[in-house]
């Protein structure tokens, strides 16, 4: 049995999804034309900070929170369904896989941000502290 590597899965996903550079993502965010979704683990947000105005949906709950038929569905977590969904993680791999998953679920207006949180931080996104709840 041949197991695909995570790198292979990410590379395959990148061929099927839209990738935005952080400056284009910042422009859409500032114009309120997108829903930013941070899929990093909560401990990453506590340690590194969060993008001001981004929703936090942990990677492990993404499909469940956005599936209206799931018992875990969280309509309030999603925001405006007519806006472009922009996913990001720390560096871009998890968000690429997540964007492909959402596309497979039927979400059409979805993309991920290249370089993830690291590139967003260096390209002028407003970073705020994330307090432990």
C-alpha contacts under 8 A as a table, 3 or more apart, distances in Angstrom:
res1	aa1	res2	aa2	distance
4	X	8	X	6.17
4	X	9	X	6.83
5	X	8	X	5.14
5	X	9	X	6.42
6	X	9	X	5.02
6	X	10	X	6.18
7	X	10	X	5.13
7	X	11	X	6.14
8	X	11	X	5.08
8	X	12	X	6.12
9	X	12	X	5.14
9	X	13	X	6.15
9	X	97	X	7.45
10	X	13	X	5.04
10	X	14	X	6.16
10	X	93	X	6.06
10	X	94	X	7.90
10	X	96	X	6.31
10	X	97	X	5.99
11	X	14	X	5.14
11	X	15	X	6.67
12	X	15	X	5.40
12	X	16	X	7.01
13	X	16	X	5.31
13	X	17	X	6.28
13	X	96	X	6.16
13	X	97	X	5.95
13	X	100	X	5.73
14	X	17	X	5.42
14	X	18	X	7.42
14	X	19	X	7.49
14	X	96	X	6.28
16	X	100	X	6.96
17	X	96	X	7.43
17	X	99	X	6.65
17	X	100	X	6.08
17	X	103	X	7.72
17	X	110	X	7.85
17	X	111	X	6.35
17	X	112	X	7.82
18	X	110	X	7.16
18	X	111	X	4.74
18	X	112	X	6.58
19	X	111	X	5.54
19	X	112	X	5.10
19	X	113	X	5.76
19	X	114	X	6.12
20	X	24	X	6.32
20	X	25	X	6.25
20	X	111	X	6.76
20	X	112	X	6.17
20	X	113	X	4.94
20	X	114	X	6.02
21	X	24	X	5.59
21	X	25	X	6.36
21	X	113	X	5.78
21	X	114	X	5.40
21	X	115	X	7.89
22	X	25	X	4.92
22	X	26	X	5.98
22	X	113	X	5.99
22	X	114	X	6.61
22	X	115	X	7.67
22	X	116	X	7.93
22	X	119	X	6.43
22	X	120	X	5.50
22	X	123	X	6.55
23	X	26	X	4.99
23	X	27	X	6.26
23	X	120	X	7.92
23	X	123	X	6.51
24	X	27	X	5.08
24	X	28	X	6.35
25	X	28	X	5.17
25	X	29	X	6.09
25	X	86	X	7.54
25	X	113	X	6.93
26	X	29	X	4.98
26	X	30	X	6.04
26	X	120	X	7.94
26	X	124	X	7.85
26	X	125	X	6.62
27	X	30	X	5.20
27	X	31	X	6.23
28	X	31	X	5.14
28	X	32	X	6.08
28	X	33	X	5.08
28	X	34	X	5.87
29	X	32	X	4.92
29	X	33	X	6.05
29	X	34	X	5.72
29	X	35	X	7.43
29	X	36	X	7.30
30	X	33	X	7.69
32	X	35	X	7.73
33	X	83	X	5.72
33	X	84	X	6.69
34	X	83	X	4.78
34	X	84	X	4.52
34	X	85	X	5.73
34	X	86	X	6.62
35	X	54	X	7.14
35	X	55	X	7.57
35	X	78	X	7.77
35	X	79	X	6.89
35	X	80	X	7.27
35	X	83	X	6.19
35	X	84	X	6.11
35	X	85	X	4.91
35	X	86	X	5.99
36	X	53	X	7.46
36	X	54	X	4.76
36	X	55	X	6.08
36	X	85	X	6.21
36	X	86	X	4.86
36	X	87	X	6.02
36	X	88	X	7.66
37	X	54	X	5.57
37	X	55	X	4.81
37	X	56	X	5.76
37	X	57	X	6.51
37	X	85	X	7.18
37	X	86	X	6.04
37	X	87	X	4.84
37	X	88	X	6.38
38	X	54	X	6.35
38	X	55	X	6.00
38	X	56	X	4.82
38	X	57	X	6.13
38	X	58	X	7.38
38	X	87	X	6.07
38	X	88	X	5.21
38	X	89	X	5.95
39	X	56	X	6.12
39	X	57	X	5.17
39	X	58	X	4.60
39	X	59	X	4.79
39	X	62	X	7.63
39	X	87	X	7.00
39	X	88	X	6.22
39	X	89	X	5.42
39	X	94	X	7.82
39	X	95	X	7.07
40	X	44	X	6.23
40	X	45	X	7.06
40	X	56	X	7.69
40	X	57	X	7.69
40	X	58	X	5.78
40	X	59	X	6.46
40	X	88	X	7.70
40	X	89	X	5.07
40	X	90	X	6.62
41	X	44	X	5.37
41	X	45	X	6.89
41	X	58	X	5.64
41	X	59	X	7.22
42	X	45	X	5.13
42	X	46	X	6.33
42	X	58	X	7.17
43	X	46	X	5.02
43	X	47	X	6.14
44	X	47	X	5.13
44	X	48	X	5.79
44	X	49	X	7.44
45	X	48	X	5.29
45	X	49	X	4.73
45	X	50	X	5.43
45	X	129	X	7.80
45	X	130	X	5.91
46	X	49	X	5.75
46	X	50	X	7.87
46	X	129	X	7.01
46	X	130	X	5.10
46	X	131	X	6.43
46	X	132	X	6.74
48	X	129	X	7.73
49	X	127	X	6.03
49	X	128	X	5.45
49	X	129	X	4.62
49	X	130	X	5.46
50	X	54	X	7.52
50	X	127	X	5.41
50	X	128	X	5.31
50	X	129	X	6.18
50	X	130	X	6.00
51	X	54	X	5.57
51	X	125	X	6.59
51	X	126	X	5.87
51	X	127	X	4.69
51	X	128	X	6.23
52	X	125	X	7.68
52	X	126	X	5.59
52	X	127	X	5.74
52	X	128	X	5.91
55	X	77	X	6.91
55	X	78	X	7.70
57	X	61	X	6.59
57	X	62	X	5.90
57	X	65	X	7.83
57	X	77	X	7.65
58	X	61	X	5.49
58	X	62	X	6.27
59	X	62	X	5.31
59	X	94	X	7.68
59	X	98	X	7.45
60	X	63	X	7.74
61	X	64	X	5.29
61	X	65	X	5.87
62	X	65	X	5.42
62	X	66	X	6.21
62	X	98	X	7.82
63	X	66	X	5.40
63	X	67	X	6.00
63	X	101	X	7.75
63	X	102	X	7.25
64	X	67	X	5.27
64	X	70	X	5.74
64	X	71	X	7.73
64	X	72	X	5.58
64	X	73	X	5.89
65	X	68	X	7.70
65	X	70	X	7.29
65	X	72	X	5.40
65	X	73	X	4.13
65	X	74	X	4.97
65	X	75	X	7.51
65	X	77	X	7.56
66	X	73	X	5.74
66	X	74	X	6.58
66	X	75	X	7.16
66	X	78	X	6.96
67	X	70	X	5.33
67	X	72	X	7.97
67	X	73	X	5.67
68	X	73	X	5.41
68	X	74	X	7.90
68	X	75	X	7.62
69	X	73	X	6.98
70	X	73	X	5.22
74	X	77	X	5.37
74	X	78	X	7.08
75	X	78	X	5.54
75	X	79	X	7.33
76	X	79	X	6.25
78	X	81	X	7.17
80	X	83	X	5.75
81	X	84	X	7.82
83	X	109	X	7.45
84	X	109	X	4.99
84	X	110	X	5.65
84	X	111	X	7.59
85	X	109	X	6.23
85	X	110	X	4.58
85	X	111	X	6.28
86	X	110	X	5.99
86	X	111	X	5.09
86	X	112	X	5.24
86	X	113	X	6.72
87	X	95	X	5.51
87	X	96	X	7.95
87	X	98	X	7.48
87	X	99	X	6.76
87	X	110	X	7.75
87	X	111	X	6.36
87	X	112	X	4.61
87	X	113	X	6.35
88	X	91	X	7.77
88	X	92	X	6.28
88	X	94	X	7.70
88	X	95	X	4.99
88	X	112	X	5.83
88	X	113	X	5.57
88	X	114	X	7.95
88	X	116	X	5.00
88	X	117	X	6.47
89	X	92	X	5.62
89	X	93	X	7.33
89	X	94	X	6.03
89	X	95	X	5.43
89	X	116	X	5.09
89	X	117	X	5.91
90	X	115	X	7.45
90	X	116	X	4.96
90	X	117	X	4.80
90	X	118	X	6.11
91	X	94	X	7.92
91	X	114	X	7.35
91	X	115	X	4.59
91	X	116	X	4.19
91	X	117	X	6.21
91	X	118	X	6.16
91	X	119	X	7.58
92	X	95	X	5.32
92	X	96	X	6.10
92	X	112	X	7.39
92	X	113	X	6.59
92	X	114	X	5.50
92	X	115	X	4.99
92	X	116	X	4.57
92	X	117	X	7.98
93	X	96	X	5.19
93	X	97	X	6.51
94	X	97	X	5.21
94	X	98	X	6.08
95	X	98	X	4.80
95	X	99	X	5.95
95	X	112	X	5.79
95	X	113	X	7.56
95	X	116	X	7.71
96	X	99	X	5.17
96	X	100	X	6.34
96	X	111	X	7.98
96	X	112	X	5.88
97	X	100	X	5.20
97	X	101	X	6.26
98	X	101	X	4.97
98	X	102	X	6.21
99	X	102	X	5.15
99	X	103	X	6.10
99	X	110	X	6.33
99	X	111	X	5.89
99	X	112	X	6.16
100	X	103	X	4.96
100	X	104	X	6.07
101	X	104	X	4.95
101	X	105	X	6.21
102	X	105	X	4.89
102	X	106	X	6.44
102	X	107	X	5.44
102	X	110	X	7.40
103	X	106	X	5.16
103	X	107	X	4.86
103	X	108	X	5.91
103	X	110	X	6.99
104	X	107	X	7.29
107	X	110	X	6.48
113	X	116	X	5.52
114	X	119	X	7.39
115	X	118	X	6.18
115	X	119	X	4.91
115	X	120	X	7.46
116	X	119	X	5.60
116	X	120	X	6.30
117	X	120	X	4.92
117	X	121	X	6.01
118	X	121	X	5.30
118	X	122	X	6.57
119	X	122	X	5.23
119	X	123	X	6.12
120	X	123	X	5.03
120	X	124	X	6.56
120	X	125	X	5.61
121	X	124	X	5.91
121	X	125	X	5.56
121	X	126	X	7.48
121	X	127	X	6.93
122	X	125	X	7.58
